[in-house]
Amino acid sequence: MIVVTGATGNVGRPLTQALAERGQQVTAVSRHTAAVPEGVRHVVADMAEPAGLESTLAGAKALFLLLSGDLHAAGASPADIIGQAAAAGVRRVVLLSTLGVATRPFGTTRIMMRGLEDVVRESGLDWAILRPGGFASNALWWAESVRSQRVVAAPFGDTGVPIIDPADIAEVAAACLLDDLHSGGVYELTGPEVITPRQQSEAIAAALGSPVRFHELTRAEAKAGMTQSMPGELADDTLDILSSPNPAELRVSPDVQRVLGRPPRSFAHWAARNVAAFR
């Protein structure tokens, strides 16, 4: 049995589906009740309180660990989850980390994530670490304005990074959970090319078959919107990357190709697959 945390999100949902389709027994863990694929066990749990995970981990052979905001919750101790997994007999853990651990290692959140990476490495379990860059699915932030006004509003319209389709992250995670070949691997995951917000809006327009206008926000306007759903420090951190990506953040990684034997999907592919969100 494989336990997938964050199982109803942009990575966890396709990962759960992929594992179920391969005949694996899967326990999907999320904060709220949600639909899961047929045959998948669903558990509602708060990852900020790992004490409640003991029964969920019992009998599991592998764990996909995605913490999202839970890593930064008051009193959270994500390292305890690794300890619990080892105590429960879990043999393998795949951690969803972040590319920023390597490209901007001194931010507060990345220091915390690097510490968690170290806990995974020292756990005595088989492990793999995934470090994705920006997600193509972040474009869903624009869905409402595209639906209502046919407008994408974003800062730094002509500055891009090689964002990745979360479905590719999920496929790499599945490979790492199932194949001993990837034990001890640290994979940097990006899309196939650098793409700007303006180019993303063009790809959404192409998927819709109708024009979409791009409106460039100031940094202050963008931060005001972002802080409605994330701490101000994290918003500033994200805006620093989006405004001035460094060479490591602009690099297109070969790791998706290395693991899956095919290149990563383009943003245009993601937009076409998710066009219903923008109609």
N, C-alpha and C positions, 0 to 999 in steps of 0.2 A: 504494500500500500504506500502511496505517495501523498504527502500532505502539501497542499498548495495554499500559501497565505496570500492575502490580497486577491482572492480568486475571482472576484467579480469586476476587477479593473481592466485597464487596457492591455496589460500583459497577462494577468492571472486568468482572465476569461479564455483567451485563445490557448493558453497553456493547458488549462483544465480540459478543454475540448480535445486538444491534440493527444493528451495522455489517455483520455477515455477512448478515443478512436483507435489507439494502439493496444487496447485491451487491458490497460492498467487499472487497478483499483485506486480510486482517487478520493481523498477527503478535501473538500473545498472549504477554506476558512475565510470568512469576511465579517465585517462589523454588523451588517444588517442582513435580514432574510432576503434571499434572491433566488431566482431560477438558476438551476445548474443542469448540465447535460444528464440525460437518463442514465441511471446506474451510479451516479456520483453522490457520495454522502456529503451533506452540507452541514457545517458547524458555524454558529454565530459566536464570535469571540472578539475581545478587545486585546490587540497585540501589546498594548501598553501595560497590560496586567497578565504577564506570562504564567502566573501561578495557576490560571484556569485552563492551561493547555495540556496538562498531564494526560487526561483521558483521550484527548485528540491525537496525541503523538504515540499512544500505546499501539504497538504492532506495526508502526510505520518503518519502511526501509529507507526512505529518502524524504527530504524536506526542501521545498523551495521557499526561501525567506525573502519577503518583500515587506518592508516596514513603513514606507511612506512617511507621513507625519508622525506616526507612532514613535519613531526614533527620537523625536524631539519633545515628546509629551512630558509634562512634569512627572518626575518620579519613575519614568520609564527606564528599564534595564534590559535592553535587547540582548545583551550577552547571556542573560539568564535563560533565554529561549534556546541558545546553543547548548548550554549545560543540560537543560531539560531533555533536549533531543538526544544527546549522548546517553543520558541516564535511562531513557526509554528504549534504547537499543537501535535508534536510527543510525544508519551506517554512512549516509551521504547527505551533504547539505550543499545547495546551490544558492548563493547570496546575490541578490540584485543590489549592486552598489551604484556608483556613478562615475562617469568619466572624469569629473572634477577632482576626484581623489588623486589622479595623476597630473591633470593639467593646471589645477589651482589648489595645491595641497594644504594651504594655510588658512582657509576659511573655517569658521567654527563648525559648520555642519559637516564639512569634509574631514576635519580632524576626527569628529565623532565616528564617521563612517569608516575611516581608515582604522580606527581602534577596533571596530566591529570586524573588519576584514582580518585583523590580527588574531582576534578571538577565534574566528573560523579556522584560520591556518593552524592554530595551536590546539584545536579541539580534539585531535586524535581521530577525527572522522575523515573519510574521503570528502573532498570539497572541490568546488569550482566557483569562481567569482566573475560576475558579468558587470561590465562598466559601460553602460550605454551613454550616449550623448543626448541631445535634445530629441524629444518624441514628436513624430509627425502628428500624433493625436492632440498635441497642444493646439492645433488649428481649430479644434472644436470650441475653443474660447470664442471664435468668431462666428459660430453657427447662427446665433440669434440675429446678429446684425446682418449677416448675409441673407437669412430668410426674410427679414423684415425690410431691409433697405438695399440689399445687394452691395454691401460695403464691408470691406476688411479694414479694420482700424488697428494699427500696430506701430511701434516705434522702429527706427533704424531700418527703413524699408529696403535699402540696398546693401545691407550687411547680412551675410548669410553664414550658416554652418551646415554640416552634413547630417541633417536630422534623420532619425531611423524610424521605420515602421514598427510599432510594438509587436506586430505579428512575427516579425523576424526575431525579436528578442525572445518571444515565446518559443519559437522553434529551436533556437540555440539552447534555451533553458531545458527543453525536453531532451535534446541530445545529451546535455550534461548530466541530467538526472538518470538517464538510461544506459549510457555507454561509459565503461571504465576508461576508455581512451582519453576522456577529458578530465580525469581526476588530476587536481593540482593546476588546472588551467586558469589563467586570468585573461579574459577576452574583452577587448575594447570594441564596442559595437556602434557603428555609424551607418548612415545611408550611403548611397553610391556616389553622391556629388554634393557640393556646397549649393544650397538654395536659399534665396533671400525671401523675406516676407512678401515682397511685391511679386516675385515669381510664384510663390505659393498661392497667392490670390488669383494669378492667371491660370494655374492648374485647377483650382476650384471652379473658376469660370468655365474652363474647357469641359470639366466633368458635368457641369450643369447645362452647358449649351447656351448660356446667356451671360452678358457682361457682368463683371463685378468690379466696382471701383475700389481703388486703394487709397486710404486716408492715413497719412503719417502722423502719429501721436508724438508729442514731446515726451521726454523721459519722465517729467513730473506727472503728466496725464496717465502714462502707462503705469507708473508706480501706484497712483491713486486707485486704479482699477485692480491691480494685482494684490494690494494689501487687504482687499475685501475677502481674500481666500488664503492668504499666506502671511507670515510675519514680515515686517518691514525689512529686516536684515536679509531674509531670503529673497525678497523682491529686489533689493539693491544688488545682491549677489548675481541674480539671474540677469538683471539689466546690464551689469558690468560685462558679462559674457556676450550678450546679444549686441552690445554697442561696439566692443573691441575684442573679438575673439583672438586668442593668441595662436601661433602656428600649430600647437598641439591640438587645439580645438577645431582647426580648419582641416586637419589631416583626415583623409578617407582611409579607414582601417580595413585591412584584408580579412579580419577575423570572421565575419559572417560567411564569406566565401570559404574560408578554411574549415569551418565547422559544418556548414550545410552543403558544400559543393556547388553552390550557385551564388551569384551576386545578390546583394540586398535589394529589396524592392525600392522603387522610386517613390517620391512624394506623389507624383501623378497617379501611380497605381493605388496608393492609399486613398487619394481623393476620389477616384472613381469607385472604389469599393465602399466608401462611406458617404457617397453623395447624398443619400437620403437625409442625412443630418442637416444639410444646407438647403434643402428644397422648401 
